[in-house]
Amino acid sequence: MIRTKTLGLLGGVLAALLLSPVLAAEEAKPAPKPREGAKTDTKPRVVLIGAGEFADKQIKPRKHADADAKALYDLFTSKDYLGVEPDSIRLLLSKPDEKRKSIPATRQNILFAADWLAESKASELAVWVFIGEGGPLGEKSDRRCYFASDSVFKDRNKTAVAAADLDERFKKLKSRKFVAFLDIDFKGYTDKTVLDPSLGSSPYREFLGDDATDEHNFLPGRTIFLATNGLSVSLDLKEHGLMTYVLLAGLKGGADTEGYEPDGLVTVAELATYLNKEMPKLAKEHGQTDAEKDQRHFILGDRNSETPLTTNPTALAKARQRLEKLEKLILDKKLPEKLADEARKLLAQMPRLKAQQDLRKAYQQFVDGDLDLKKFESRREEIVAATKLDPDVADRFAKKVLEGTQLLLEDYVKKVNQGELVGWAIRGLYRRVNEKLPDELSDKLDEAKKMTEAQLKDLLVKARLHLGKREDLEGQKDVDLALQRMLANLDPYTTYVDPQTLEEFKKRTEGSFVGIGVSIRTDPKTGNLLVITPLMGSPAYNVGIRAGDLITQVTLETDRKGNKLDKPEVVPMKGINVNEAVKKITGKAGTKVKVTVERPGEDKPKEYELVRTKIETETVMGIRRKADDSWDYLVDPVNKVGYVRLSQFTRQSGKEMALAVAQMKKQGIKALVLDLRFNPGGLLTVAREITDMFVDDGLIVSIRPREGREEKLPGFSEGSSLNFPMACLVNGGSASGSEIVSAALQDHGRAVIVGERSYGKGSVQNVMPFAGGELKMTTASFWRPSGKNLNKASTKGRPEDEWGVSPDKGYEVKLDRKEEEDLEEVQRESEIIHPRGAQIKKTHPDFKDRQLDKALEYLHGQIKLADKVKSARKNADE
């Protein structure tokens, strides 16, 4: 029993916020390395960066950045709200602030601060605030950077903080209570020659993290609040930016609105709700332009997190008084001991569930003297009875989870224990709904591995009945969560997609591969859509649309499903979001769309009527485009060395590769470079087909299920190209199918492997409908012809373990991060179809592909050796 009046409060979630110390700001001096903070399990860490002024005038100033960071610093350090101590906070500004002991917001200091924040423990609150400007790191628009006060725009790849720099640091972050507040404009520069940045397919992964599954979900407990999506400027109010203004009000108690009354805590979920209400309202009220009035904020990651951020001092006093009264009642034995922990938890923080809120009210009435113990216990029994779950619902839950375990027992690549799977499902479900597992259930789960299926079903039923009837588990959410948490303990590629997510995914991807075949982005000068490149053989290419064209207008006569509109819809493209533009341009195959195009150097715009079709992207590329836009496969025309880059293994890849090889043979190639760098894989049948083009008969790959006969996939001599030496390029982005090909080439001695060790995904996934969603399960593993392992997940993943494909001895060439990013950019640039006769400006004219150079060095040696042998034989014959 707790013996002190205040310890009931301090033992709850409130205590961590009220009493935990926080970090000391550094003296303002050049590039200081932050000091270590004291190590406690409840110590928050906060980093605030306000970069409002820059030495380089090409970077736009940010009006309120410094002031916003300082205001948030004052809030977080105030004893009324979070009470962060000086040794637990870092304030980085573009102008010095002696009062708050800020440090300069330089690149080095920002990275030091990120390193320090990344040391936060799993139980510690970690907060990252960045208010300032950003831009594209290079010509590849989805590589972003954050400008530091000492950044130079033209040298931003060296002087700015790359998103990859932060990603590298926050990969080490263990905190499951991480919150980032970003007010960033990635167009924060004046250079009009630079292409607009884009967010890429996985925006803000540097903060959200990656769970390493194929779905690339964010890591648990991570949330980002964004003033805009990052591609537009946030509205400035009189003293602060719009988001900071709302944050200050919300974190000071305005957001303490969960349930029927403030509870003294402002949580992530409450703050998200508050921003959703206040930001649009204030934007409409204060915005001067349509864009400002329509400003949209975004909340990514775990927006429903119950992690407390600050306290609400107005409600806190009342909460403290009640908790002190409660402790006295417990001490005087006026409340049964068995109800003490429940009472503390409910009175310390407002619960989300309606029944628990009703129960909290009953406890309040009891503590306040409005209910005597007998009436309270009667009221409590009524509330608890209403949450009693129908046993049939619990039985359905148990059967469906066991059905999932049966699939894993039969087909999963490794032997699994049904009891352990059930244990993962139950423990994961309870963690997901933030409920403590009862001691009785916990003890039984410890013995689950030895239980029969009937006993496991009984355990699942009891676990579900204990959680009761509640809105967050209605429908089949209980099954969805249990399956997801269970599978999360297996390999990264075994996952379950619930019905709702699956349906949303299908809606998002409907028609995504049906369109006119152009790659587009916003033009920084005109605001219209800039054509980066048409895709080879697409409708856009066939009618003559080319790179550099501006799409100014789209005219629609049908909706996305092909239904005829009452009248044509004319959509100007100026200022439109690229994603919205894509929705207008794409649609049902066979339907028509008109696009109006302006071309530099031509006076009048052109209108093209195009028929949408399924777009087949090129996967087999050469070293450069020819004048007719086809690929040139000769990297060294003098020595007749061919080059083929394979980006993935699609149904068309085998046919494309066969045509490329046939063309090179006609040109009399003497050697070939096969580039599989950044190739994530694809269809096994195609990987086997392409391997068979270059090896003699013999084993290509083995597929080993956990049980049953190993399947061996051989190659055949007929049609194989064996009369020239090969070099195969791989790196850490080469996975699955590309590893099957490169491993077979290496084991058969057909090619030398050059570059860096591959990814190590040597596993087979089977996708099946289940519980209304989809279950994707790893069912087997790939093995090299030599019998060696390919799958990293089957090992401990150490460098010395056997997995993946490593370069041959003497042919390992490691690229640093910048070289790797430049390589991707150069590859992407080579795919652009430029207008005929246009002068092509290379993004990286000085880039040296050291891996390709190493491959060519090997092949030149082989060609010389072959010439010597041929000459010697000729002399011998004479």
Secondary structure by P-SEA (a helix, b strand, c coil): ccccccccccccaaaaaacbbbbbbcccccccccccccccccbbbbbbbbbcccccccccccccaaaaaaaaaaaaacccccccccccbbbbccccccccccccccaaaaaaaaaaaaaccccbbbbbbbbcccccccccccbbbbbcccccccccccccccaaaaaaaaccccccbbbbbbbccccccccccccccccccccccccccccccccccccccbbbbbcccccccccccccccaaaaaaaaaaacccccccccccccccaaaaaaaaaccaaaaaaacccccccccbbbbbcccccccccccccccaaaaaaaaaaaaaaaaaaccccccaaaaaaaaaacccccaaaaaaaaaaaaaaaccccaaaaaaaaaaaaaaacccaaaaaaaaaaaaaaaaaaaccccccccaaaaaaaaaaaaaaaacccccaaaaaaaaacccccaaaaaaaaaaaaaaaccccccccaaaaaaaaaaaaccccccbbbbcaaaaaaaaaaacccccccbbbbccccccccccccccccccccccccccccccccbbbbccccccccccbbbbbbcccccaaaaaaaacccccbbbbbbbbbccccbbbbbbbbbcccccccccccccccccccccccccccbbbbbbbcccccaaaaaaaaaaaaaaaacccbbbbbccccccccaaaaaaaaaacccccccbbbbccccbbbbbbbbcccccccccbbbbbcccccaaaaaaaaaaaaaccbbbcccccccccbbbbbbbcccbbbbbbcccccccccccccccccccccccccccccccccbbbbcaaaaaaaaaaaaaaacccccccbbbbccccccaaaaaaaaaaaaaaaaaaaaaaaaaaaaac
